Structures are given as C-alpha cells and as structure tokens.
Amino acid sequence: MHGKRGSLEVETLLKIVLVLVAILLVINIVSTIVSGILGILQPLLMIAILAVIVLWLLDRL
C-alpha cells in the first residue's frame, strides 16, 4: 500500500495547476467576447427576423 505514492514533484503539480488556470482564463475571456458580440448583434438579428415576418405576411418574400 506504500508503493510509489506521491511520485510527482511539486514543480510538475504547479505547472499542471498553472495550465488549468490559464485555460480557465482563456475560456472566460472568450465567453466574454462572444457574449459582447451577441449583445451587439441581438437587436440587428431581431430587426432582421421582424423584416422577414413582415415581408412574408405581405407576400413579398
């Protein structure tokens, strides 16, 4: 039961934790950028949908 337990060095574990934190930061930044873009495009998308519905109701589509 007392085999090679804890064979990873502290520096290796710190590197793993650092990479995981960096990945979390990148995911957070990307999600913020995407939500910002969607926030800007949402009114334009709603206007486009409204225009398609109106054109369809007027048989212009």
All heavy atoms as TSV, in Angstrom:
chain	resi	resn	atom	element	x	y	z
A	1	MET	N	N	0.808	-1.184	0.000
A	1	MET	CA	C	0.000	0.000	0.000
A	1	MET	C	C	0.862	1.264	0.000
A	1	MET	O	O	0.394	2.334	-0.294
A	1	MET	CB	C	-0.909	-0.017	1.216
A	1	MET	CG	C	-2.128	0.822	1.032
A	1	MET	SD	S	-3.286	0.426	2.315
A	1	MET	CE	C	-4.709	1.073	1.537
A	2	HIS	N	N	2.125	1.103	0.322
A	2	HIS	CA	C	3.029	2.253	0.342
A	2	HIS	C	C	3.966	2.201	-0.864
A	2	HIS	O	O	5.170	2.290	-0.739
A	2	HIS	CB	C	3.863	2.260	1.629
A	2	HIS	CG	C	3.044	2.424	2.854
A	2	HIS	ND1	N	2.468	3.624	3.169
A	2	HIS	CD2	C	2.683	1.567	3.837
A	2	HIS	CE1	C	1.796	3.495	4.308
A	2	HIS	NE2	N	1.917	2.242	4.725
A	3	GLY	N	N	3.388	2.061	-2.054
A	3	GLY	CA	C	4.182	1.949	-3.275
A	3	GLY	C	C	4.802	3.279	-3.672
A	3	GLY	O	O	5.504	3.917	-2.892
A	4	LYS	N	N	4.543	3.708	-4.898
A	4	LYS	CA	C	5.127	4.935	-5.423
A	4	LYS	C	C	4.151	6.100	-5.279
A	4	LYS	O	O	4.018	6.911	-6.179
A	4	LYS	CB	C	5.496	4.744	-6.883
A	4	LYS	CG	C	6.644	3.813	-7.108
A	4	LYS	CD	C	7.000	3.812	-8.557
A	4	LYS	CE	C	8.421	4.291	-8.674
A	4	LYS	NZ	N	8.835	4.516	-10.034
A	5	ARG	N	N	3.494	6.163	-4.207
A	5	ARG	CA	C	2.519	7.228	-3.984
A	5	ARG	C	C	3.243	8.573	-3.877
A	5	ARG	O	O	4.261	8.701	-3.208
A	5	ARG	CB	C	1.748	6.956	-2.696
A	5	ARG	CG	C	0.675	7.939	-2.445
A	5	ARG	CD	C	-0.091	7.573	-1.225
A	5	ARG	NE	N	-1.040	8.644	-0.984
A	5	ARG	CZ	C	-1.865	8.684	0.007
A	5	ARG	NH1	N	-1.872	7.694	0.873
A	5	ARG	NH2	N	-2.695	9.675	0.153
A	6	GLY	N	N	2.694	9.592	-4.559
A	6	GLY	CA	C	3.284	10.918	-4.497
A	6	GLY	C	C	4.557	11.030	-5.300
A	6	GLY	O	O	5.479	11.731	-4.901
A	7	SER	N	N	4.611	10.330	-6.427
A	7	SER	CA	C	5.838	10.342	-7.208
A	7	SER	C	C	5.990	11.611	-8.056
A	7	SER	O	O	7.067	11.869	-8.570
A	7	SER	CB	C	5.902	9.105	-8.111
A	7	SER	OG	O	4.826	9.128	-9.024
A	8	LEU	N	N	4.916	12.406	-8.194
A	8	LEU	CA	C	5.023	13.669	-8.930
A	8	LEU	C	C	5.718	14.710	-8.064
A	8	LEU	O	O	5.487	14.799	-6.865
A	8	LEU	CB	C	3.634	14.194	-9.308
A	8	LEU	CG	C	2.917	13.505	-10.453
A	8	LEU	CD1	C	1.547	14.123	-10.646
A	8	LEU	CD2	C	3.706	13.592	-11.719
A	9	GLU	N	N	6.541	15.503	-8.708
A	9	GLU	CA	C	7.219	16.552	-7.962
A	9	GLU	C	C	6.322	17.777	-7.854
A	9	GLU	O	O	5.376	17.949	-8.623
A	9	GLU	CB	C	8.533	16.906	-8.659
A	9	GLU	CG	C	9.514	15.760	-8.646
A	9	GLU	CD	C	10.902	16.216	-9.020
A	9	GLU	OE1	O	11.174	17.422	-8.935
A	9	GLU	OE2	O	11.701	15.348	-9.382
A	10	VAL	N	N	6.636	18.626	-6.898
A	10	VAL	CA	C	5.829	19.813	-6.647
A	10	VAL	C	C	5.821	20.727	-7.857
A	10	VAL	O	O	4.797	21.303	-8.213
A	10	VAL	CB	C	6.360	20.557	-5.398
A	10	VAL	CG1	C	5.621	21.861	-5.196
A	10	VAL	CG2	C	6.236	19.680	-4.175
A	11	GLU	N	N	6.957	20.871	-8.539
A	11	GLU	CA	C	7.039	21.737	-9.708
A	11	GLU	C	C	6.108	21.246	-10.819
A	11	GLU	O	O	5.472	22.042	-11.505
A	11	GLU	CB	C	8.477	21.813	-10.229
A	11	GLU	CG	C	9.423	22.600	-9.337
A	11	GLU	CD	C	9.974	21.752	-8.201
A	11	GLU	OE1	O	9.850	20.516	-8.253
A	11	GLU	OE2	O	10.534	22.340	-7.263
A	12	THR	N	N	6.014	19.940	-10.987
A	12	THR	CA	C	5.128	19.373	-12.004
A	12	THR	C	C	3.678	19.670	-11.668
A	12	THR	O	O	2.892	20.053	-12.541
A	12	THR	CB	C	5.348	17.855	-12.115
A	12	THR	OG1	O	6.733	17.594	-12.340
A	12	THR	CG2	C	4.534	17.272	-13.242
A	13	LEU	N	N	3.307	19.516	-10.419
A	13	LEU	CA	C	1.939	19.817	-10.000
A	13	LEU	C	C	1.625	21.298	-10.169
A	13	LEU	O	O	0.533	21.668	-10.605
A	13	LEU	CB	C	1.732	19.396	-8.544
A	13	LEU	CG	C	1.699	17.905	-8.283
A	13	LEU	CD1	C	1.623	17.628	-6.790
A	13	LEU	CD2	C	0.540	17.262	-8.995
A	14	LEU	N	N	2.589	22.163	-9.868
A	14	LEU	CA	C	2.377	23.596	-10.047
A	14	LEU	C	C	2.202	23.944	-11.524
A	14	LEU	O	O	1.394	24.804	-11.867
A	14	LEU	CB	C	3.542	24.383	-9.445
A	14	LEU	CG	C	3.550	24.463	-7.918
A	14	LEU	CD1	C	4.812	25.158	-7.448
A	14	LEU	CD2	C	2.328	25.180	-7.401
A	15	LYS	N	N	2.950	23.274	-12.402
A	15	LYS	CA	C	2.796	23.513	-13.831
A	15	LYS	C	C	1.413	23.086	-14.313
A	15	LYS	O	O	0.780	23.772	-15.108
A	15	LYS	CB	C	3.875	22.768	-14.613
A	15	LYS	CG	C	5.245	23.376	-14.484
A	15	LYS	CD	C	6.277	22.562	-15.234
A	15	LYS	CE	C	7.675	23.094	-14.979
A	15	LYS	NZ	N	8.707	22.269	-15.640
A	16	ILE	N	N	0.926	21.956	-13.806
A	16	ILE	CA	C	-0.405	21.469	-14.176
A	16	ILE	C	C	-1.468	22.461	-13.715
A	16	ILE	O	O	-2.378	22.817	-14.468
A	16	ILE	CB	C	-0.653	20.062	-13.591
A	16	ILE	CG1	C	0.247	19.047	-14.276
A	16	ILE	CG2	C	-2.118	19.661	-13.736
A	16	ILE	CD1	C	0.235	17.680	-13.632
A	17	VAL	N	N	-1.351	22.935	-12.484
A	17	VAL	CA	C	-2.312	23.907	-11.951
A	17	VAL	C	C	-2.250	25.204	-12.750
A	17	VAL	O	O	-3.283	25.800	-13.073
A	17	VAL	CB	C	-2.062	24.148	-10.449
A	17	VAL	CG1	C	-2.866	25.327	-9.947
A	17	VAL	CG2	C	-2.385	22.905	-9.654
A	18	LEU	N	N	-1.050	25.650	-13.099
A	18	LEU	CA	C	-0.888	26.870	-13.880
A	18	LEU	C	C	-1.543	26.738	-15.252
A	18	LEU	O	O	-2.218	27.657	-15.714
A	18	LEU	CB	C	0.596	27.201	-14.027
A	18	LEU	CG	C	0.927	28.489	-14.771
A	18	LEU	CD1	C	0.371	29.685	-14.024
A	18	LEU	CD2	C	2.418	28.616	-14.953
A	19	VAL	N	N	-1.378	25.600	-15.904
A	19	VAL	CA	C	-2.004	25.382	-17.206
A	19	VAL	C	C	-3.525	25.377	-17.076
A	19	VAL	O	O	-4.230	25.974	-17.893
A	19	VAL	CB	C	-1.490	24.066	-17.838
A	19	VAL	CG1	C	-2.329	23.659	-19.032
A	19	VAL	CG2	C	-0.042	24.207	-18.237
A	20	LEU	N	N	-4.045	24.746	-16.039
A	20	LEU	CA	C	-5.502	24.712	-15.839
A	20	LEU	C	C	-6.058	26.116	-15.578
A	20	LEU	O	O	-7.115	26.474	-16.094
A	20	LEU	CB	C	-5.856	23.766	-14.692
A	20	LEU	CG	C	-5.644	22.280	-14.978
A	20	LEU	CD1	C	-5.901	21.463	-13.718
A	20	LEU	CD2	C	-6.531	21.814	-16.111
A	21	VAL	N	N	-5.351	26.914	-14.801
A	21	VAL	CA	C	-5.790	28.287	-14.545
A	21	VAL	C	C	-5.742	29.106	-15.828
A	21	VAL	O	O	-6.654	29.891	-16.112
A	21	VAL	CB	C	-4.932	28.931	-13.433
A	21	VAL	CG1	C	-5.173	30.418	-13.340
A	21	VAL	CG2	C	-5.229	28.274	-12.099
A	22	ALA	N	N	-4.704	28.918	-16.638
A	22	ALA	CA	C	-4.606	29.632	-17.907
A	22	ALA	C	C	-5.751	29.247	-18.837
A	22	ALA	O	O	-6.331	30.110	-19.501
A	22	ALA	CB	C	-3.261	29.337	-18.566
A	23	ILE	N	N	-6.102	27.969	-18.874
A	23	ILE	CA	C	-7.222	27.514	-19.696
A	23	ILE	C	C	-8.519	28.144	-19.221
A	23	ILE	O	O	-9.342	28.593	-20.027
A	23	ILE	CB	C	-7.305	25.970	-19.697
A	23	ILE	CG1	C	-6.129	25.387	-20.474
A	23	ILE	CG2	C	-8.617	25.487	-20.286
A	23	ILE	CD1	C	-6.006	23.886	-20.359
A	24	LEU	N	N	-8.733	28.211	-17.915
A	24	LEU	CA	C	-9.933	28.851	-17.369
A	24	LEU	C	C	-9.999	30.325	-17.748
A	24	LEU	O	O	-11.061	30.838	-18.096
A	24	LEU	CB	C	-9.967	28.701	-15.847
A	24	LEU	CG	C	-10.577	27.420	-15.324
A	24	LEU	CD1	C	-10.389	27.335	-13.812
A	24	LEU	CD2	C	-12.035	27.361	-15.652
A	25	LEU	N	N	-8.873	31.019	-17.682
A	25	LEU	CA	C	-8.844	32.431	-18.064
A	25	LEU	C	C	-9.180	32.619	-19.535
A	25	LEU	O	O	-9.939	33.522	-19.899
A	25	LEU	CB	C	-7.484	33.037	-17.741
A	25	LEU	CG	C	-7.220	33.330	-16.267
A	25	LEU	CD1	C	-5.776	33.763	-16.074
A	25	LEU	CD2	C	-8.156	34.399	-15.762
A	26	VAL	N	N	-8.631	31.767	-20.391
A	26	VAL	CA	C	-8.912	31.867	-21.823
A	26	VAL	C	C	-10.391	31.613	-22.094
A	26	VAL	O	O	-11.029	32.347	-22.871
A	26	VAL	CB	C	-8.024	30.888	-22.621
A	26	VAL	CG1	C	-8.490	30.754	-24.052
A	26	VAL	CG2	C	-6.584	31.339	-22.576
A	27	ILE	N	N	-10.962	30.613	-21.449
A	27	ILE	CA	C	-12.385	30.319	-21.624
A	27	ILE	C	C	-13.231	31.495	-21.157
A	27	ILE	O	O	-14.209	31.876	-21.815
A	27	ILE	CB	C	-12.767	29.022	-20.883
A	27	ILE	CG1	C	-12.158	27.818	-21.595
A	27	ILE	CG2	C	-14.280	28.866	-20.777
A	27	ILE	CD1	C	-12.308	26.516	-20.844
A	28	ASN	N	N	-12.862	32.101	-20.043
A	28	ASN	CA	C	-13.600	33.243	-19.523
A	28	ASN	C	C	-13.521	34.430	-20.480
A	28	ASN	O	O	-14.525	35.094	-20.744
A	28	ASN	CB	C	-13.057	33.626	-18.151
A	28	ASN	CG	C	-13.978	34.537	-17.407
A	28	ASN	OD1	O	-15.041	34.887	-17.884
A	28	ASN	ND2	N	-13.567	34.949	-16.223
A	29	ILE	N	N	-12.342	34.711	-21.014
A	29	ILE	CA	C	-12.174	35.830	-21.948
A	29	ILE	C	C	-12.962	35.585	-23.230
A	29	ILE	O	O	-13.648	36.480	-23.737
A	29	ILE	CB	C	-10.678	36.063	-22.238
A	29	ILE	CG1	C	-9.984	36.619	-20.986
A	29	ILE	CG2	C	-10.484	36.998	-23.411
A	29	ILE	CD1	C	-8.478	36.657	-21.083
A	30	VAL	N	N	-12.896	34.370	-23.759
A	30	VAL	CA	C	-13.621	34.052	-24.993
A	30	VAL	C	C	-15.126	34.160	-24.780
A	30	VAL	O	O	-15.844	34.714	-25.620
A	30	VAL	CB	C	-13.223	32.649	-25.507
A	30	VAL	CG1	C	-14.156	32.172	-26.606
A	30	VAL	CG2	C	-11.793	32.655	-25.997
A	31	SER	N	N	-15.629	33.679	-23.655
A	31	SER	CA	C	-17.067	33.772	-23.401
A	31	SER	C	C	-17.509	35.225	-23.236
A	31	SER	O	O	-18.594	35.599	-23.663
A	31	SER	CB	C	-17.460	32.952	-22.172
A	31	SER	OG	O	-16.964	33.558	-20.997
A	32	THR	N	N	-16.663	36.071	-22.644
A	32	THR	CA	C	-16.986	37.486	-22.522
A	32	THR	C	C	-17.049	38.149	-23.891
A	32	THR	O	O	-17.965	38.931	-24.172
A	32	THR	CB	C	-15.935	38.193	-21.639
A	32	THR	OG1	O	-15.906	37.566	-20.362
A	32	THR	CG2	C	-16.257	39.654	-21.477
A	33	ILE	N	N	-16.095	37.830	-24.754
A	33	ILE	CA	C	-16.082	38.407	-26.102
A	33	ILE	C	C	-17.303	37.952	-26.896
A	33	ILE	O	O	-17.973	38.755	-27.549
A	33	ILE	CB	C	-14.771	38.042	-26.828
A	33	ILE	CG1	C	-13.599	38.761	-26.173
A	33	ILE	CG2	C	-14.846	38.380	-28.314
A	33	ILE	CD1	C	-12.249	38.320	-26.673
A	34	VAL	N	N	-17.627	36.664	-26.821
A	34	VAL	CA	C	-18.767	36.134	-27.565
A	34	VAL	C	C	-20.067	36.750	-27.060
A	34	VAL	O	O	-20.930	37.132	-27.852
A	34	VAL	CB	C	-18.803	34.590	-27.482
A	34	VAL	CG1	C	-20.112	34.036	-27.990
A	34	VAL	CG2	C	-17.640	34.002	-28.261
A	35	SER	N	N	-20.220	36.880	-25.745
A	35	SER	CA	C	-21.449	37.475	-25.223
A	35	SER	C	C	-21.537	38.949	-25.584
A	35	SER	O	O	-22.625	39.470	-25.819
A	35	SER	CB	C	-21.533	37.289	-23.706
A	35	SER	OG	O	-20.535	38.047	-23.054
A	36	GLY	N	N	-20.399	39.636	-25.667
A	36	GLY	CA	C	-20.407	41.033	-26.103
A	36	GLY	C	C	-20.835	41.172	-27.549
A	36	GLY	O	O	-21.622	42.050	-27.901
A	37	ILE	N	N	-20.316	40.283	-28.403
A	37	ILE	CA	C	-20.701	40.313	-29.818
A	37	ILE	C	C	-22.181	39.996	-29.973
A	37	ILE	O	O	-22.896	40.649	-30.734
A	37	ILE	CB	C	-19.827	39.337	-30.630
A	37	ILE	CG1	C	-18.394	39.855	-30.689
A	37	ILE	CG2	C	-20.376	39.127	-32.031
A	37	ILE	CD1	C	-17.415	38.884	-31.300
A	38	LEU	N	N	-22.665	38.998	-29.245
A	38	LEU	CA	C	-24.083	38.661	-29.325
A	38	LEU	C	C	-24.949	39.791	-28.781
A	38	LEU	O	O	-26.051	40.020	-29.270
A	38	LEU	CB	C	-24.367	37.356	-28.575
A	38	LEU	CG	C	-23.843	36.085	-29.235
A	38	LEU	CD1	C	-24.157	34.874	-28.364
A	38	LEU	CD2	C	-24.431	35.908	-30.611
A	39	GLY	N	N	-24.464	40.492	-27.765
A	39	GLY	CA	C	-25.207	41.628	-27.231
A	39	GLY	C	C	-25.347	42.742	-28.245
A	39	GLY	O	O	-26.377	43.407	-28.318
A	40	ILE	N	N	-24.307	42.933	-29.055
A	40	ILE	CA	C	-24.361	43.963	-30.096
A	40	ILE	C	C	-25.247	43.509	-31.256
A	40	ILE	O	O	-26.014	44.295	-31.806
A	40	ILE	CB	C	-22.937	44.280	-30.603
A	40	ILE	CG1	C	-22.132	44.965	-29.491
A	40	ILE	CG2	C	-22.976	45.151	-31.842
A	40	ILE	CD1	C	-20.663	45.104	-29.811
A	41	LEU	N	N	-25.163	42.250	-31.623
A	41	LEU	CA	C	-25.880	41.742	-32.789
A	41	LEU	C	C	-27.334	41.389	-32.506
A	41	LEU	O	O	-28.111	41.224	-33.440
A	41	LEU	CB	C	-25.166	40.527	-33.359
A	41	LEU	CG	C	-23.796	40.785	-33.972
A	41	LEU	CD1	C	-23.207	39.484	-34.477
A	41	LEU	CD2	C	-23.884	41.786	-35.102
A	42	GLN	N	N	-27.723	41.276	-31.248
A	42	GLN	CA	C	-29.085	40.847	-30.929
A	42	GLN	C	C	-30.145	41.786	-31.489
A	42	GLN	O	O	-31.104	41.303	-32.114
A	42	GLN	CB	C	-29.248	40.684	-29.417
A	42	GLN	CG	C	-30.618	40.158	-29.040
A	42	GLN	CD	C	-30.756	39.991	-27.541
A	42	GLN	OE1	O	-29.863	40.344	-26.791
A	42	GLN	NE2	N	-31.879	39.473	-27.105
A	43	PRO	N	N	-30.041	43.107	-31.333
A	43	PRO	CA	C	-31.074	43.968	-31.929
A	43	PRO	C	C	-31.121	43.864	-33.453
A	43	PRO	O	O	-32.210	43.868	-34.040
A	43	PRO	CB	C	-30.664	45.381	-31.500
A	43	PRO	CG	C	-29.773	45.194	-30.337
A	43	PRO	CD	C	-29.122	43.875	-30.518
A	44	LEU	N	N	-29.958	43.743	-34.097
A	44	LEU	CA	C	-29.946	43.599	-35.550
A	44	LEU	C	C	-30.598	42.291	-35.990
A	44	LEU	O	O	-31.323	42.248	-36.985
A	44	LEU	CB	C	-28.510	43.669	-36.065
A	44	LEU	CG	C	-27.779	44.998	-35.830
A	44	LEU	CD1	C	-26.332	44.877	-36.264
A	44	LEU	CD2	C	-28.474	46.125	-36.554
A	45	LEU	N	N	-30.358	41.237	-35.242
A	45	LEU	CA	C	-30.971	39.949	-35.550
A	45	LEU	C	C	-32.478	40.018	-35.377
A	45	LEU	O	O	-33.237	39.497	-36.201
A	45	LEU	CB	C	-30.369	38.861	-34.663
A	45	LEU	CG	C	-30.860	37.440	-34.894
A	45	LEU	CD1	C	-30.490	36.978	-36.305
A	45	LEU	CD2	C	-30.262	36.505	-33.865
A	46	MET	N	N	-32.934	40.693	-34.336
A	46	MET	CA	C	-34.379	40.821	-34.106
A	46	MET	C	C	-35.034	41.653	-35.212
A	46	MET	O	O	-36.142	41.334	-35.661
A	46	MET	CB	C	-34.642	41.420	-32.732
A	46	MET	CG	C	-34.214	40.503	-31.603
A	46	MET	SD	S	-34.496	41.211	-29.996
A	46	MET	CE	C	-36.226	40.887	-29.824
A	47	ILE	N	N	-34.368	42.703	-35.675
A	47	ILE	CA	C	-34.895	43.511	-36.780
A	47	ILE	C	C	-34.967	42.685	-38.056
A	47	ILE	O	O	-35.949	42.763	-38.805
A	47	ILE	CB	C	-34.040	44.782	-36.976
A	47	ILE	CG1	C	-34.255	45.732	-35.803
A	47	ILE	CG2	C	-34.360	45.465	-38.293
A	47	ILE	CD1	C	-33.313	46.921	-35.788
A	48	ALA	N	N	-33.955	41.863	-38.296
A	48	ALA	CA	C	-33.962	41.008	-39.485
A	48	ALA	C	C	-35.100	40.002	-39.428
A	48	ALA	O	O	-35.797	39.774	-40.430
A	48	ALA	CB	C	-32.619	40.298	-39.619
A	49	ILE	N	N	-35.329	39.407	-38.275
A	49	ILE	CA	C	-36.430	38.451	-38.129
A	49	ILE	C	C	-37.763	39.150	-38.335
A	49	ILE	O	O	-38.661	38.633	-39.010
A	49	ILE	CB	C	-36.361	37.756	-36.752
A	49	ILE	CG1	C	-35.147	36.834	-36.688
A	49	ILE	CG2	C	-37.639	36.972	-36.473
A	49	ILE	CD1	C	-34.872	36.261	-35.315
A	50	LEU	N	N	-37.909	40.335	-37.762
A	50	LEU	CA	C	-39.135	41.119	-37.931
A	50	LEU	C	C	-39.361	41.450	-39.406
A	50	LEU	O	O	-40.486	41.340	-39.911
A	50	LEU	CB	C	-39.065	42.396	-37.101
A	50	LEU	CG	C	-40.257	43.327	-37.213
A	50	LEU	CD1	C	-41.499	42.669	-36.625
A	50	LEU	CD2	C	-39.978	44.633	-36.512
A	51	ALA	N	N	-38.311	41.844	-40.113
A	51	ALA	CA	C	-38.436	42.169	-41.531
A	51	ALA	C	C	-38.858	40.951	-42.341
A	51	ALA	O	O	-39.706	41.049	-43.237
A	51	ALA	CB	C	-37.119	42.724	-42.050
A	52	VAL	N	N	-38.292	39.787	-42.039
A	52	VAL	CA	C	-38.669	38.561	-42.754
A	52	VAL	C	C	-40.134	38.233	-42.502
A	52	VAL	O	O	-40.872	37.877	-43.427
A	52	VAL	CB	C	-37.751	37.388	-42.336
A	52	VAL	CG1	C	-38.304	36.059	-42.822
A	52	VAL	CG2	C	-36.345	37.607	-42.861
A	53	ILE	N	N	-40.607	38.372	-41.271
A	53	ILE	CA	C	-42.010	38.082	-40.954
A	53	ILE	C	C	-42.940	39.051	-41.682
A	53	ILE	O	O	-43.953	38.648	-42.264
A	53	ILE	CB	C	-42.236	38.114	-39.425
A	53	ILE	CG1	C	-41.521	36.936	-38.774
A	53	ILE	CG2	C	-43.724	38.074	-39.101
A	53	ILE	CD1	C	-41.518	36.979	-37.261
A	54	VAL	N	N	-42.598	40.335	-41.666
A	54	VAL	CA	C	-43.436	41.334	-42.338
A	54	VAL	C	C	-43.461	41.075	-43.838
A	54	VAL	O	O	-44.527	41.126	-44.470
A	54	VAL	CB	C	-42.943	42.768	-42.016
A	54	VAL	CG1	C	-43.591	43.790	-42.919
A	54	VAL	CG2	C	-43.201	43.094	-40.562
A	55	LEU	N	N	-42.302	40.801	-44.426
A	55	LEU	CA	C	-42.266	40.511	-45.862
A	55	LEU	C	C	-43.058	39.249	-46.197
A	55	LEU	O	O	-43.713	39.175	-47.240
A	55	LEU	CB	C	-40.821	40.381	-46.339
A	55	LEU	CG	C	-40.022	41.672	-46.395
A	55	LEU	CD1	C	-38.559	41.369	-46.724
A	55	LEU	CD2	C	-40.614	42.635	-47.408
A	56	TRP	N	N	-43.010	38.269	-45.334
A	56	TRP	CA	C	-43.761	37.037	-45.568
A	56	TRP	C	C	-45.261	37.299	-45.486
A	56	TRP	O	O	-46.039	36.791	-46.293
A	56	TRP	CB	C	-43.346	35.976	-44.555
A	56	TRP	CG	C	-44.043	34.665	-44.754
A	56	TRP	CD1	C	-43.829	33.764	-45.747
A	56	TRP	CD2	C	-45.067	34.125	-43.922
A	56	TRP	NE1	N	-44.662	32.690	-45.581
A	56	TRP	CE2	C	-45.424	32.877	-44.462
A	56	TRP	CE3	C	-45.706	34.551	-42.766
A	56	TRP	CZ2	C	-46.406	32.091	-43.911
A	56	TRP	CZ3	C	-46.675	33.753	-42.205
A	56	TRP	CH2	C	-47.013	32.537	-42.767
A	57	LEU	N	N	-45.661	38.121	-44.507
A	57	LEU	CA	C	-47.099	38.438	-44.380
A	57	LEU	C	C	-47.597	39.271	-45.560
A	57	LEU	O	O	-48.754	39.192	-45.929
A	57	LEU	CB	C	-47.344	39.186	-43.060
A	57	LEU	CG	C	-47.257	38.322	-41.798
A	57	LEU	CD1	C	-47.377	39.191	-40.554
A	57	LEU	CD2	C	-48.320	37.239	-41.790
A	58	LEU	N	N	-46.748	40.099	-46.145
A	58	LEU	CA	C	-47.141	40.936	-47.280
A	58	LEU	C	C	-46.925	40.232	-48.624
A	58	LEU	O	O	-47.098	40.835	-49.674
A	58	LEU	CB	C	-46.355	42.256	-47.255
A	58	LEU	CG	C	-46.630	43.162	-46.068
A	58	LEU	CD1	C	-45.699	44.363	-46.100
A	58	LEU	CD2	C	-48.092	43.615	-46.050
A	59	ASP	N	N	-46.559	38.972	-48.570
A	59	ASP	CA	C	-46.286	38.159	-49.773
A	59	ASP	C	C	-45.219	38.779	-50.649
A	59	ASP	O	O	-45.281	38.728	-51.877
A	59	ASP	CB	C	-47.563	37.932	-50.585
A	59	ASP	CG	C	-48.502	36.956	-49.910
A	59	ASP	OD1	O	-48.006	36.081	-49.174
A	59	ASP	OD2	O	-49.725	37.050	-50.117
A	60	ARG	N	N	-44.232	39.391	-50.055
A	60	ARG	CA	C	-43.118	39.963	-50.806
A	60	ARG	C	C	-41.897	39.060	-50.740
A	60	ARG	O	O	-40.879	39.343	-51.334
A	60	ARG	CB	C	-42.750	41.331	-50.250
A	60	ARG	CG	C	-43.868	42.295	-50.186
A	60	ARG	CD	C	-43.809	43.216	-51.342
A	60	ARG	NE	N	-44.859	44.209	-51.176
A	60	ARG	CZ	C	-45.225	45.000	-52.127
A	60	ARG	NH1	N	-44.616	44.945	-53.286
A	60	ARG	NH2	N	-46.189	45.864	-51.939
A	61	LEU	N	N	-41.981	38.003	-49.994
A	61	LEU	CA	C	-40.832	37.118	-49.810
A	61	LEU	C	C	-40.916	35.932	-50.733
A	61	LEU	O	O	-41.902	35.339	-50.985
A	61	LEU	CB	C	-40.761	36.649	-48.351
A	61	LEU	CG	C	-39.512	35.943	-47.915
A	61	LEU	CD1	C	-38.297	36.867	-48.037
A	61	LEU	CD2	C	-39.636	35.496	-46.485
